[in-house]
Amino acid sequence: MVRIFLALGSLFASSAILLAGGALQNTLVSIRANIEGFPLQAIGVVMAGYYAGFILGCLMTPEMVRRVGHIRVFAALAAIAAASSLIFAIEPSTWLWTGLRVVVGFSFAGLYMLIESWINERSTNANRGQVLAIYRIIDFAAMTVGQYLLLLADPAGFVLFSLVAVLIALAIVPVALTRIEHPSPPREAKLNLRRLWSVSPLAVAGCFAVGLTNGAFWSIGPIYVQQMGYGAAMVASFMSAAILAGAAAQYPLGLMSDVVDRRLILILAALGAAIAGAVLMATGALSEYAMLAGAAAYGVFAMAIFGLAAAHANDHAEPEDFVAVSGGLLLVYGLGSVAGPLVSPWIMTSFGPSALFGYTGAMHAALVLFGIYRTIRRRNVPAAEQEDFVVARPTTPAVFEFDPRSTD
């Protein structure tokens, strides 16, 4: 593993810097919009812009790379993302910020896709599992660090937006100086809903539900904490509790899904997320500890659903379709992530901040019911014939290319 880290160190370094900057920006924009007095529904529109841009970036980046190459596209997208991060602090406008979020989402999708396709190119069939494990450790660690960078300055000021821009700019350096051979362009992401639905209706529904709920959590969760009367330190701790608990729980849940009907584990995860949402809605206002415990419980169950759904879909797909199916499910997740930040603010406005988790609980409960329905309609895949579970988090379709379950 040390040899792998040394061989791909420059790419891992750029990835870590980008992920930390992206995590900081996502939480910062949400908090700052609330400080600036944006209506909650307007904040939802702003935050949804990122996911709309992310979908476009996944679709368009491969063609950009084919035209001018990896390094030029990476540098251009990083420059655009860094400049956009600074503009946020200049003019607090709903429509300007929505446009900036679309641009940032587009840029980050391309940046992540370039790094992930590059890592895939330098991986072999023998070490893909270890490479993906290292990447996931970096992924979750950088996201956690990004949350706590929020404490370095006042969110109402200019400094944190400048820090985001600095991080994005610094991410160019390891890539620009790397001696690793440039890869071929990443694959174009394709979305064929009819084909995906025929492979696994439950996987499609699961990924869409994850988008509806986790898109709302990442976008509106920081405002929920603020409206409960807490400051930036609690926002960072609340979001980090979900990240770390989710990271710790994915592998055990995945192992369980390898030995029993995977749909059962997916249903139990959705049920656990629904209960965690109900608990947060009912007890989150009691104390900091109740909120952190609720966030951790939410992370344990909700963060695993995407990986379980993708694994279930690939139990039914042909091995050569792995990347296409997983990438399609990622785009379904993206569509849900656009809708989640748009819907949840209306519910919070009508019923109070705790209703955010009433909304997530209801969506997860609906997934439970649909999962039960699907278990009745379709026989399970025997454990011996199931694909092995691999920890997964929605990033870009390129990450599935170096998943050890890929036959490429």
matplotlib code that plots the C-alpha trace (Angstrom):
import matplotlib.pyplot as plt

x = [0.0, 2.9, 4.2, 0.8, 0.6, 4.1, 3.3, 0.0, 0.9, 0.6, -2.9, -4.0, -2.6, -4.6, -7.7, -7.3, -6.9, -9.8, -12.1, -11.2, -11.9, -15.1, -16.4, -15.6, -17.2, -20.4, -21.0, -19.8, -22.1, -25.1, -24.1, -23.2, -26.5, -28.4, -26.3, -27.0, -30.7, -31.6, -35.0, -34.8, -36.3, -33.8, -30.9, -32.3, -32.2, -28.6, -27.5, -29.3, -27.3, -24.2, -25.8, -27.2, -23.7, -22.2, -24.4, -23.4, -19.7, -20.0, -21.6, -19.3, -15.8, -14.8, -15.3, -13.3, -10.4, -10.5, -10.1, -7.3, -6.0, -6.0, -3.7, -5.2, -8.8, -7.8, -6.0, -8.9, -11.6, -9.6, -9.1, -12.8, -13.7, -11.2, -12.4, -16.1, -15.3, -14.0, -17.1, -19.4, -18.0, -18.3, -22.0, -24.6, -27.3, -29.5, -29.4, -25.7, -24.9, -27.1, -25.2, -21.9, -22.9, -23.7, -20.3, -18.6, -20.5, -19.5, -15.9, -15.6, -17.3, -14.6, -11.8, -12.8, -13.4, -10.0, -8.2, -10.3, -9.8, -6.0, -5.9, -7.8, -5.3, -2.4, -4.2, -3.9, -6.4, -4.2, -4.3, -7.6, -9.1, -6.2, -6.2, -9.9, -9.5, -6.8, -8.9, -11.9, -9.8, -8.5, -12.1, -13.7, -10.7, -10.5, -14.3, -13.9, -11.0, -13.0, -15.8, -13.4, -11.6, -14.9, -13.6, -10.5, -12.4, -15.8, -18.2, -19.5, -16.2, -14.0, -11.3, -13.0, -14.0, -10.3, -9.2, -11.4, -9.9, -6.4, -7.1, -8.5, -5.5, -3.0, -4.7, -3.3, 0.3, 0.7, -1.1, 0.9, 4.3, 3.5, 5.6, 2.8, 1.9, -1.3, -4.3, -6.7, -9.9, -12.5, -15.6, -18.7, -21.4, -24.6, -28.0, -30.5, -33.3, -35.3, -32.2, -31.3, -34.9, -35.0, -31.8, -33.0, -35.9, -34.9, -31.4, -32.8, -35.3, -32.6, -30.1, -32.9, -34.0, -30.4, -30.1, -33.4, -32.2, -28.5, -28.7, -30.9, -28.7, -25.4, -27.1, -29.6, -28.1, -25.8, -28.8, -30.8, -27.9, -27.9, -31.7, -31.4, -29.3, -25.7, -22.6, -20.0, -18.2, -21.4, -22.1, -18.6, -19.1, -22.6, -21.6, -18.4, -20.3, -22.4, -19.3, -17.2, -20.0, -21.0, -17.5, -17.1, -20.4, -20.3, -17.9, -19.7, -23.1, -21.5, -20.1, -23.5, -25.0, -22.5, -23.9, -27.6, -30.2, -28.7, -32.1, -32.8, -29.7, -30.7, -34.2, -32.7, -30.4, -33.3, -35.3, -32.4, -32.1, -35.8, -35.7, -32.6, -34.5, -37.5, -35.2, -33.4, -36.7, -38.0, -34.9, -32.4, -33.4, -32.7, -28.9, -25.7, -25.2, -28.6, -27.9, -24.5, -25.8, -28.6, -26.2, -24.0, -27.0, -28.1, -24.6, -24.4, -27.5, -28.1, -24.5, -24.4, -27.6, -25.9, -23.2, -25.8, -28.0, -25.2, -24.0, -27.6, -27.9, -24.6, -25.8, -28.3, -26.2, -23.7, -20.1, -19.1, -22.0, -20.6, -19.2, -22.2, -24.8, -22.9, -22.4, -26.0, -27.1, -24.8, -26.6, -29.9, -28.5, -27.6, -31.1, -32.4, -29.8, -31.1, -34.6, -33.7, -32.5, -35.5, -38.1, -36.8, -36.7, -40.4, -41.1, -38.8, -40.5, -43.9, -43.1, -39.9, -36.2, -36.6, -38.9, -35.8, -35.4, -39.1, -38.6, -35.6, -37.4, -40.4, -38.3, -36.4, -39.6, -41.0, -37.8, -38.4, -41.9, -40.7, -37.9, -40.4, -42.6, -39.6, -38.6, -42.1, -41.9, -38.4, -36.4, -33.1, -29.7, -28.0, -25.2, -22.7, -23.6, -23.6, -20.8, -18.7, -19.6, -17.2, -17.4, -18.9, -19.7, -21.2, -18.4, -18.1, -18.6, -14.8, -14.4, -16.2, -13.5, -11.0, -13.5, -12.2, -15.6, -15.0, -13.9, -12.0]
y = [0.0, 2.4, 1.7, 2.6, 5.8, 6.9, 6.1, 8.0, 10.6, 13.7, 12.7, 11.8, 15.1, 17.1, 15.1, 15.8, 19.5, 19.7, 17.7, 19.8, 23.0, 21.7, 20.5, 23.9, 25.8, 23.8, 24.4, 28.0, 29.0, 27.6, 29.3, 32.6, 32.7, 32.4, 35.2, 37.4, 36.9, 34.9, 33.3, 29.5, 28.7, 30.9, 29.1, 25.8, 27.1, 28.3, 25.0, 22.9, 24.8, 22.9, 19.5, 20.7, 21.9, 18.6, 16.6, 18.8, 18.5, 14.7, 14.7, 17.3, 16.9, 13.9, 15.8, 18.8, 16.5, 15.0, 18.4, 19.9, 17.3, 16.6, 19.3, 22.2, 21.2, 20.7, 24.1, 25.8, 24.3, 25.0, 28.6, 29.0, 27.4, 29.5, 32.7, 31.8, 31.2, 34.7, 36.3, 34.8, 37.3, 40.3, 40.4, 38.4, 37.9, 34.9, 34.5, 35.4, 32.8, 30.2, 30.8, 30.6, 27.3, 25.8, 26.9, 25.5, 22.2, 21.9, 22.6, 20.3, 17.4, 17.9, 18.2, 15.0, 13.1, 14.0, 12.9, 9.7, 8.7, 9.4, 7.2, 4.5, 4.6, 4.0, 1.2, -2.5, -5.4, -6.6, -3.3, -1.7, -2.6, -1.1, 2.0, 2.6, 2.0, 4.7, 7.1, 6.6, 7.2, 10.4, 11.3, 11.0, 12.6, 15.6, 16.2, 16.2, 18.6, 20.8, 21.1, 22.2, 24.8, 26.7, 27.6, 29.5, 32.7, 34.4, 33.0, 36.5, 37.7, 37.3, 35.1, 31.7, 32.3, 33.3, 30.1, 28.0, 29.8, 29.2, 25.4, 25.0, 26.9, 24.8, 21.6, 22.4, 22.2, 18.4, 17.6, 20.2, 18.8, 15.2, 12.8, 10.3, 9.7, 11.4, 9.0, 8.7, 10.8, 9.6, 7.9, 10.0, 9.4, 8.1, 8.0, 5.4, 5.3, 2.6, 0.4, 1.1, 0.5, -2.9, -3.9, -2.9, -0.7, -0.8, 0.5, 3.4, 4.3, 3.9, 6.2, 8.8, 8.7, 9.1, 12.2, 13.6, 13.2, 13.6, 16.5, 18.2, 17.2, 18.5, 21.7, 22.6, 20.7, 23.6, 26.0, 23.5, 23.7, 27.5, 27.8, 25.5, 28.3, 27.0, 28.5, 27.5, 25.0, 23.0, 23.1, 21.6, 18.9, 18.0, 17.5, 15.7, 13.3, 12.2, 11.9, 9.9, 7.6, 7.0, 6.1, 3.7, 1.9, 1.3, -1.7, -3.7, -3.1, -4.1, -7.3, -8.2, -7.6, -10.0, -13.0, -12.3, -10.9, -7.5, -6.0, -6.8, -4.8, -1.9, -1.9, -2.1, 0.8, 2.9, 2.0, 3.0, 6.3, 6.9, 6.3, 8.5, 11.3, 10.9, 10.9, 14.1, 15.7, 14.9, 15.3, 17.4, 20.5, 19.0, 19.3, 19.3, 15.7, 14.7, 16.5, 14.9, 11.4, 11.9, 13.1, 10.1, 7.7, 9.4, 9.0, 5.3, 4.3, 7.0, 7.2, 3.4, 3.3, 4.5, 1.8, -0.9, 0.2, 0.2, -3.2, -4.6, -3.2, -4.9, -8.2, -8.2, -6.5, -8.1, -7.7, -5.6, -3.2, -2.3, 1.1, 2.2, 1.0, 2.6, 5.8, 5.9, 5.5, 8.3, 10.6, 9.5, 10.4, 13.8, 14.4, 13.6, 16.0, 18.8, 18.2, 17.7, 21.2, 22.7, 20.7, 20.6, 24.4, 24.6, 22.0, 23.7, 27.0, 25.5, 23.3, 24.5, 23.6, 20.1, 19.2, 18.8, 15.4, 14.7, 15.1, 12.8, 10.3, 10.2, 9.7, 6.8, 5.3, 5.4, 3.6, 0.9, 0.3, 0.1, -2.2, -4.6, -4.5, -5.4, -8.3, -9.7, -9.1, -10.5, -13.4, -12.6, -13.3, -16.1, -14.9, -17.0, -15.2, -11.6, -9.2, -8.2, -5.0, -2.1, 1.1, 3.7, 7.4, 9.4, 11.3, 10.9, 8.0, 7.8, 6.4, 3.2, 2.5, 1.6, -0.2, -3.8, -5.1, -3.4, -5.9, -3.2]
z = [0.0, 0.7, -2.8, -4.3, -2.2, -3.4, -7.0, -7.0, -4.3, -6.5, -7.6, -4.1, -2.9, -5.4, -4.6, -0.9, -1.4, -3.7, -1.5, 1.6, -0.4, -1.9, 1.5, 3.1, 0.2, 0.3, 4.1, 3.9, 1.1, 3.0, 6.2, 4.5, 2.6, 5.9, 7.4, 4.4, 5.0, 2.0, 2.2, 2.9, -0.4, -2.1, -0.3, -1.6, -5.2, -4.7, -3.2, -5.9, -8.5, -7.6, -8.4, -11.7, -12.6, -11.4, -13.7, -16.7, -15.8, -15.7, -19.2, -20.8, -19.4, -21.5, -24.7, -23.3, -22.5, -26.0, -27.4, -25.4, -22.9, -19.1, -17.8, -19.7, -18.8, -15.1, -15.0, -16.7, -14.4, -11.3, -12.3, -13.0, -9.6, -7.7, -9.3, -8.7, -5.0, -4.6, -6.4, -3.7, -1.1, -3.4, -4.1, -2.1, -4.8, -5.0, -8.8, -9.0, -6.3, -8.1, -11.3, -9.4, -7.8, -11.2, -12.5, -9.3, -9.6, -13.3, -12.4, -9.5, -11.5, -14.1, -11.6, -9.7, -12.9, -14.3, -11.1, -10.8, -14.4, -14.0, -10.9, -12.8, -15.6, -13.3, -11.4, -12.2, -11.7, -8.9, -6.8, -7.7, -4.3, -2.4, -4.6, -4.1, -0.3, -0.1, -2.2, 0.1, 3.2, 1.7, 0.6, 4.0, 5.8, 3.5, 3.8, 7.6, 7.5, 5.2, 7.8, 10.5, 8.3, 8.9, 12.3, 11.1, 10.4, 10.6, 7.9, 7.5, 6.2, 3.1, 4.5, 4.2, 0.6, -0.1, 1.6, -0.7, -3.7, -2.3, -1.8, -5.3, -6.8, -4.8, -6.1, -9.5, -8.3, -7.7, -11.0, -13.0, -11.6, -11.7, -13.8, -14.1, -17.8, -19.0, -19.3, -22.1, -21.8, -19.2, -20.5, -21.3, -18.7, -20.1, -18.6, -19.9, -17.3, -19.1, -19.2, -15.5, -14.4, -16.2, -14.4, -10.9, -10.1, -6.4, -7.2, -9.2, -6.5, -3.8, -5.6, -6.3, -2.6, -1.5, -3.7, -2.3, 1.3, 1.2, -1.2, 1.3, 4.2, 2.7, 1.5, 4.2, 7.2, 8.2, 8.2, 10.4, 13.0, 12.8, 13.2, 16.2, 17.8, 17.3, 15.7, 13.3, 15.6, 16.0, 12.3, 11.7, 14.4, 13.2, 9.6, 10.6, 12.9, 9.9, 7.6, 10.1, 11.3, 7.7, 6.8, 9.7, 9.0, 5.3, 5.4, 8.1, 6.4, 3.1, 4.5, 5.8, 2.4, 0.9, 2.9, 3.0, 0.5, -0.2, -0.5, 3.2, 4.3, 2.0, 3.5, 7.1, 6.2, 4.9, 8.0, 10.2, 8.4, 8.7, 12.5, 12.8, 11.0, 13.3, 16.4, 15.2, 14.5, 18.0, 20.2, 18.2, 20.1, 23.5, 23.5, 21.5, 22.3, 21.1, 17.8, 17.3, 18.2, 15.7, 13.0, 13.6, 13.4, 10.2, 8.8, 9.8, 7.7, 5.1, 3.8, 3.0, 0.8, -2.4, -2.2, -1.4, -4.2, -6.7, -5.6, -5.9, -9.4, -10.4, -9.0, -11.8, -14.5, -16.9, -15.6, -18.7, -17.9, -14.4, -15.1, -17.3, -14.7, -11.8, -13.7, -14.6, -11.0, -10.1, -12.5, -11.0, -7.6, -9.1, -10.3, -6.8, -5.3, -7.4, -6.1, -2.5, -1.7, -3.6, -1.7, 1.9, 2.5, 1.8, 4.4, 6.9, 6.3, 6.9, 9.9, 11.4, 11.1, 12.6, 9.7, 7.6, 9.2, 9.0, 5.3, 5.1, 7.4, 5.1, 2.0, 3.6, 4.9, 1.3, 0.2, 2.9, 1.5, -2.1, -1.1, 0.6, -2.5, -4.7, -2.5, -3.1, -6.9, -7.6, -6.3, -4.6, -6.0, -4.0, -1.9, -3.8, -7.0, -5.7, -6.5, -3.5, -1.8, -2.1, -0.1, -2.4, -2.2, -5.1, -6.8, -10.6, -13.0, -13.4, -9.9, -10.9, -13.5, -10.8, -8.6, -8.4, -9.6, -13.0, -15.7, -17.6]

ax = plt.figure().add_subplot(projection="3d")
ax.plot(x, y, z, "-o")
ax.set_aspect("equal")
plt.show()
